[in-house]
Every structure is written in structure tokens, then in C-alpha cells.
Amino acid sequence: MGASQAAERIAWTPYSRKAIDIAEARSEQHGSDRIDCQDLLIGLSRVGRGVAAAVLTDAGFDPATLDPAPADT
């Protein structure tokens, strides 16, 4: 199965979709056509809900250390 076929089969949650939207907006604001790890971490933490956000919060992750201005979505 190719990567694009696998991506179509992923059951995205509303939180994961929102995190990716935030990451994509941040990436575009910085002039990139690719979402990198930093974009994803910030997106996941800015959602504020879900397992990923809880894990990042518990670990002490602060998105402001990577990106002082949130992306508008």
C-alpha cells in the first residue's frame, strides 16, 4: 500500500484534523509548503484537547518557546 493510500485510510479525529490545520497555517505563514515537526507540535498543543495535547502539557511543553504568535485558522 502506498503512502497516499494509507493516508486515505487513516481515521482522523476532529482534534487531529484541527492540529493539522493549525500546523498547515503556521507553515504557510512562514513561507513553507511543508509541515515540519515544529509545526505539528505547535498544532497539537494549541488544540488544547485530546491525548497528544495532554501528553505535551504533562511534559511541560510550551508552544510559546517555539512560536510566540499563534496561527489563525
Residue, then its C-alpha position, 0 to 999 in steps of 0.5 A: m500500500g502506498a503512502s497516499q493510500a494509507a493516508e486515505r485510510i487513516a481515521w482522523t479525529p476532529y482534534s487531529r484534523k484541527a492540529i493539522d490545520i493549525a500546523e498547515a497555517r503556521s507553515e504557510q505563514h512562514g513561507s513553507d509548503r511543508i509541515d515540519c515537526q515544529d509545526l505539528l507540535i505547535g498544532l497539537s498543543r494549541v488544540g488544547r484537547g485530546v491525548a497528544a495535547a495532554v501528553l505535551t502539557d504533562a511534559g511541560f511543553d510550551p508552544a510559546t518557546l517555539d512560536p510566540a504568535p499563534a496561527d489563525t485558522 
